[in-house]
Amino acid sequence: MASLKALKIRIGSVKSTQKITKAMKMVAAAKLRRAQEAAVAGRPYAERLEKVMGSLASKVTISASSPKLLAGTGSDQVHLIIVATSERGLAGAFNTNIVRAARKKADELVAAGKTVKFYIAGKKGRAVIKRFHAKQILADHEMGHIKNVAFTDAQALAEDVIRRYEAGEFDVAHLFYAKFQSALVQIPTGQQIIPVPLPESSADTGSGAAVEYEPDEESILADLLPRNVAIQIFRALLENAASEQGSRMNAMDNATRNAGDMINRLSIQYNRTRQAAITTELVEIISGAEAL
């Protein structure tokens, strides 16, 4: 049985930890609102641009002169999986879920006979991917210098990915991130961003209306295709920022409550140990008095 001193020290240690987790929960809650507003505000533009790209792509006859981001490389053998995670931990299963979804996609591609490469954006996805796919990592970018996500950050990543694509390092690119739904729910999401996926049906493109483009579709695509890649990556970073804070707030709230439960259990144990010690001393005093 632990001594009274050891129990008292442990109770003090858990109380200190509880103060830290409570403070981290409050900080995450304060950051969550702004990150959530940014993520929600960025969705309509990214989603609409994705539909416009699909609509344009469905109207263009793909040929040798078509933009490579639209026409593809002529093969789908090499797939690049872009894994966007956070730079900091203590966010529950946020990073784990993203990496798990990316690895599941990689396993499916490998089972289909494809070659898979990884593009890591964020420190917390690195360890697991290096453990299982060390030789398949194409690039590894840390995002610790970013305090508030800006479009220029996503644009830098997009330019690097596009440069590697044009150099023939891969044929298809998939982006994985966590879509923010609430502080309790963040959905691991994967989408193809290179080349532009064609819509599955006309309902997805809004092709019910007659639309004329000026200049022609090819000229618009040449300008919008690189922008679309950057916008989709920007959206992923915004969604991740909100999801990270929501997951961290929930994790720290659980940690704070668990610390409270542990303090209660340790306090009961401390009181019982103290009472047993007092009872033992009283028995010894009474026994000594009766022996006189």
C-alpha positions in Angstrom: 0.0 0.0 0.0 1.3 3.5 -0.9 2.4 5.7 1.9 0.5 8.9 2.8 3.3 11.0 1.5 3.4 9.2 -1.8 -0.4 9.6 -2.2 -0.3 13.3 -1.4 2.4 13.9 -3.9 0.5 12.0 -6.6 -2.7 13.9 -5.9 -0.8 17.2 -6.2 0.7 15.9 -9.5 -2.7 15.0 -11.0 -4.1 18.4 -9.9 -1.3 20.1 -11.7 -2.0 18.1 -14.8 -5.7 18.9 -14.5 -5.0 22.6 -14.5 -2.9 22.2 -17.7 -5.6 20.2 -19.6 -8.3 22.7 -18.5 -6.2 25.6 -19.8 -5.5 23.7 -23.1 -9.2 23.1 -23.5 -10.0 26.8 -23.0 -7.3 27.8 -25.5 -8.6 25.3 -28.1 -12.2 26.5 -27.6 -11.0 30.1 -28.2 -9.2 29.1 -31.4 -11.9 26.9 -32.6 -14.4 29.6 -33.4 -12.2 31.5 -35.7 -10.9 28.4 -37.4 -14.5 27.1 -37.8 -15.6 30.4 -39.4 -12.6 30.3 -41.8 -13.3 26.7 -42.8 -17.1 27.2 -43.3 -16.4 30.4 -45.3 -14.0 28.6 -47.6 -16.2 25.7 -48.5 -18.6 27.3 -51.0 -15.8 28.7 -53.2 -13.9 25.4 -53.2 -16.9 23.3 -53.9 -18.2 25.6 -56.6 -14.8 25.8 -58.3 -14.6 22.0 -58.2 -18.0 21.7 -60.0 -17.0 24.4 -62.5 -13.8 22.5 -63.3 -15.8 19.3 -63.8 -18.3 21.1 -66.0 -15.5 22.6 -68.1 -13.7 19.3 -68.3 -16.8 17.6 -69.6 -17.2 20.1 -72.4 -13.6 19.9 -73.7 -12.4 17.3 -76.1 -9.2 16.0 -74.5 -6.3 15.9 -76.9 -2.5 16.1 -77.0 -2.7 19.9 -76.7 -5.0 19.8 -73.6 -3.5 21.0 -70.3 -1.8 18.1 -68.5 -3.7 18.7 -65.3 -6.8 17.9 -67.2 -5.7 15.3 -69.7 -3.4 13.4 -67.3 -0.2 11.7 -68.2 -1.9 8.9 -70.2 -1.4 6.5 -67.3 -2.7 5.9 -63.8 0.1 3.6 -62.6 1.7 5.9 -60.0 -0.5 7.5 -57.4 0.6 10.2 -55.0 -1.2 10.4 -51.7 -1.0 13.8 -50.0 -1.5 13.5 -46.3 -2.3 16.7 -44.5 -2.0 16.5 -40.7 -1.2 18.9 -37.8 2.1 19.9 -36.3 1.1 19.3 -32.7 -0.4 16.4 -30.9 -2.8 16.1 -27.9 -5.7 16.3 -30.4 -7.3 12.9 -29.8 -7.6 10.7 -32.9 -7.5 13.6 -35.3 -4.2 12.8 -37.0 -4.6 9.0 -36.6 -7.8 9.0 -38.5 -6.4 10.9 -41.4 -3.3 8.6 -41.7 -5.5 5.5 -41.3 -7.7 6.7 -44.2 -4.7 7.4 -46.4 -3.1 4.1 -45.7 -6.3 2.3 -46.4 -6.4 4.0 -49.8 -2.7 3.1 -50.4 -3.4 -0.6 -49.6 -6.3 -0.6 -52.1 -4.1 0.9 -54.8 -1.3 -1.5 -54.1 -3.8 -4.4 -54.2 -4.8 -3.2 -57.6 -1.2 -3.3 -58.8 -0.6 0.4 -58.6 2.6 2.2 -57.3 2.0 4.5 -54.4 4.0 7.5 -53.2 3.3 9.7 -50.2 3.5 13.5 -49.9 3.5 14.5 -46.2 2.3 18.0 -45.1 2.4 18.2 -41.3 4.7 16.6 -38.7 2.2 14.3 -37.0 1.6 12.1 -40.0 5.3 11.4 -40.5 6.0 8.8 -37.9 3.4 6.2 -38.9 4.0 6.6 -42.7 7.8 6.4 -42.2 7.2 3.2 -40.1 5.2 1.4 -42.9 6.1 3.3 -46.1 9.6 4.8 -45.6 10.8 4.1 -49.1 7.6 5.5 -50.7 7.8 9.1 -49.3 8.3 11.5 -52.1 8.3 14.7 -50.0 8.0 15.7 -46.4 7.0 19.3 -45.4 6.7 20.7 -41.9 4.0 23.3 -41.4 5.2 24.5 -37.9 5.9 28.1 -39.2 2.2 28.6 -40.1 0.2 30.2 -37.3 -2.9 31.2 -39.3 -3.4 29.3 -42.6 -3.2 31.6 -45.6 -3.7 31.0 -49.3 0.0 31.6 -50.0 0.8 28.5 -47.8 -1.4 26.3 -49.9 -0.2 27.8 -53.1 3.4 27.0 -52.2 2.4 23.3 -51.7 0.4 23.3 -54.9 3.2 24.7 -57.0 5.6 22.0 -55.6 3.0 19.2 -56.3 2.3 20.5 -59.8 6.0 20.8 -60.6 6.6 17.2 -59.5 3.5 16.1 -61.6 4.9 17.9 -64.7 8.2 16.2 -64.1 6.5 12.8 -64.4 7.0 11.8 -60.7 3.4 10.6 -60.5 0.2 10.2 -62.5 -2.7 10.8 -60.1 -2.8 12.8 -56.8 -5.2 12.2 -53.9 -5.6 14.6 -51.0 -6.5 13.4 -47.5 -7.6 15.7 -44.6 -10.3 15.9 -41.9 -13.5 17.7 -42.8 -14.8 19.6 -39.8 -18.4 18.8 -38.9 -18.5 19.7 -35.2 -16.2 19.8 -32.2 -17.1 16.1 -31.7 -17.1 14.9 -35.3 -14.3 15.3 -37.8 -14.6 13.2 -41.0 -11.5 11.8 -42.7 -11.9 12.8 -46.3 -10.0 11.9 -49.5 -10.4 13.4 -52.9 -8.6 13.3 -56.3 -7.2 16.7 -57.2 -4.9 15.7 -60.2 -6.0 15.3 -62.9 -9.4 16.9 -62.6 -11.9 14.1 -62.1 -14.8 14.1 -64.6 -18.3 14.4 -63.0 -20.2 11.1 -62.7 -23.4 12.6 -64.0 -24.7 15.8 -65.5 -26.4 16.7 -62.2 -23.0 17.2 -60.7 -22.0 19.8 -63.2 -25.1 21.9 -63.3 -25.3 21.3 -67.1 -29.0 21.8 -67.2 -28.4 25.5 -68.0 -26.8 26.7 -71.3 -23.5 28.3 -70.5 -21.1 30.0 -72.9 -17.5 30.7 -71.9 -15.4 33.7 -72.9 -12.7 33.1 -73.8 -12.9 29.4 -74.8 -12.9 26.5 -72.4 -9.3 25.6 -73.0 -8.0 29.0 -72.2 -10.1 29.1 -69.0 -8.9 25.7 -67.9 -5.2 26.6 -68.5 -5.6 29.4 -65.9 -8.0 27.7 -63.5 -6.5 24.2 -63.3 -3.4 25.3 -61.2 -5.6 27.5 -59.1 -8.0 24.7 -58.4 -5.2 22.5 -57.0 -4.2 25.4 -54.7 -7.8 26.0 -53.6 -8.4 22.4 -52.8 -5.2 22.2 -50.7 -6.2 25.5 -49.0 -9.6 24.1 -48.2 -8.0 21.0 -46.7 -5.7 23.1 -44.5 -8.6 25.2 -43.3 -10.7 22.1 -42.5 -7.7 20.6 -40.7 -7.2 23.7 -38.6 -10.8 23.7 -37.4 -10.8 19.9 -36.9 -7.6 20.0 -34.9 -8.9 22.5 -32.4 -12.3 20.7 -32.1 -10.6 17.4 -31.5 -8.1 18.9 -29.1 -10.9 20.7 -27.1 -12.8 17.4 -26.8 -9.7 15.5 -25.8 -8.6 18.0 -23.2 -12.2 18.0 -21.8 -12.1 14.2 -21.4 -8.6 14.4 -19.9 -9.8 17.1 -17.4 -12.7 14.9 -16.3 -10.6 11.8 -16.1 -8.1 13.7 -13.9 -11.0 14.8 -11.6 -12.1 11.1 -11.3 -8.5 10.1 -10.5 -8.2 12.8 -7.8 -11.4 11.6 -6.2 -10.2 8.0 -6.1 -6.8 9.0 -4.8 -8.4 11.2 -2.1 -10.5 8.3 -0.9 -7.5 6.0 -0.8 -5.5 8.7 1.1 -8.3 9.1 3.6 -8.6 5.4 4.1 -4.9 5.0 4.5 -4.8 7.8 7.0 -7.7 6.4 9.0 -6.0 3.0 9.1 -2.9 4.6 10.4 -4.8 6.4 13.1 -6.7 3.3 14.1 -3.4 1.3 14.3 -1.9 4.0 16.6 -5.0 4.0 18.9 -4.9 0.2 19.2 -1.2 0.3 20.1 -1.8 3.0 22.8 -4.8 1.1 24.3 -2.8 -2.2 24.2 0.1 -0.5 25.9 -2.1 1.1 28.6 -3.8 -2.3 29.4 -0.4 -3.9 29.7 0.7 -1.5 32.5 
